């Protein structure tokens, strides 16, 4: 054996990594990036999915009074109470009480304190969760972590194998083929993808890698939050103690943390002598995604302490988290992340499609096995790209179409998401690839454009009433869905034009009497 | 050692020394995933034990590195000229860090 033949160059290694790593994880990465992009508007989606929770703004103190009254009335003996006060992008008042392992959550009208009978839904939270756990716990978390590492490696190897892309990009050498779409969007979103993947990985690694806690803390490890924050919690005394009115503590907490900035309150052991009340500050106006807090004795109302400064490294780490979750800059930043996320999705999709085209031209006349593999890749491309888009929009449709009072409605919506995705998988394998692309793009476009209509027909928060009431959180979900629908419809139209061109080409060729083996495979439909 | 163990050992050696493309790629993938995990873990352990800081600072500082370590291992596994060399490089660094970590833990 010739030894030098076995050794290979660095560039070839990088190319192999980029191609195969990109292919195998590209499907997963598209799914992660797409659901993550939608999760930027997690709160808006949740708001949209709870059409009967529409509340006018109230003073925090009034909301707190309503919540307190309801909690004292419903669950005086709970272990923990939690109150999420109305915020700008989260208008309802949520109360939760925990007794043993059971947690109950209710939505209240902050003005009257009445319980709102909201249909159960996971809302945008499902998408946010799905994008890092794939709905399957720690296994999903590992899979997403590996995919993200491959993403980082693919960025490095992508630059290594095509160094001239930067030159092409800035000299505007833009050509209209899938490789160029892939590299140009790749260069354009490089900083964003690096940022989002790196920050995401720092979060998942802290959750997954046991080595540092093991080495530093051994069995006394309880979680990073116990290391970062001062602990004011106390064990239960099992002696009754009257809980101080929370509304009396609110002004003191606001003096500590900022007026109107309290977003969350936790009461441990209410009704016990050792009750502790913790006020958490919102993180919606800061990059450092960690809540400053003020802690009170629940019986005497005395301020036990507060934490508004954090160690340097906690500060850095939580800033990275803040940069990932994109809550710090309000809507301008949210839209920036959304747009960058969508372009990154296009980058991943274009890479996958380019691979398939290359694969098709190289293996099309090869063995049966190669053709089968190519068919499977094409099917998975369709399922991962258009399939996930359809599944996400179907999730919103399910929210409106499922009967209001069926049991476990939130789970039913998630089931709808996965069932639709599965149907799209079958569809992608049963139809000829190009037809499947066009049909799925059309379904996606139809569902997106139809969403405002569906919303208007099934609820009273349709597009025009919502705008009239200045409810832009609802209206923008409708409008964004419709605009994405138009983009999808245009793409479907473009591809169907190609299909028609191809058919005429084929006809011309067969009328000229040339055999199909001479058919120029490089000019395949999606190119 | 009896002959069966020797036989198994020999087979395994042949397999690990494979130079055909499939074996090489499989060995590289294994090196990237498991070698990467081992490398990241040992480098982190060495890092936090060598830093003369408080535990909390070391913990939140160390969080910044695993993406670099793991991605580096992946690139290294595919960039090396042969899969065997990739494994050797990864293992050498892993064990060196392991050794450093143990020394640091012992010195504490």
Interface residues (C-beta under 8 A of the other chain):
Chain A: X1 X6 X7 X8 X10 X13 X14 X16 X17 X20 X21 X146 X148 X149 X150 X152 X153 X156 X157 X197 X198 X201 X202 X205 X206 X209 X211 X212 X213 X215 X216 X217 X224 X227 X228 X311 X312 X313 X314 X316 X317 X320
Chain B: X19 X25 X33 X36 X40 X41 X42 X44 X45 X48 X49 X55 X56 X57 X58 X59 X60 X61 X62 X63 X64 X66 X67 X70 X71 X74 X75 X78 X79 X80 X81 X82 X101 X105
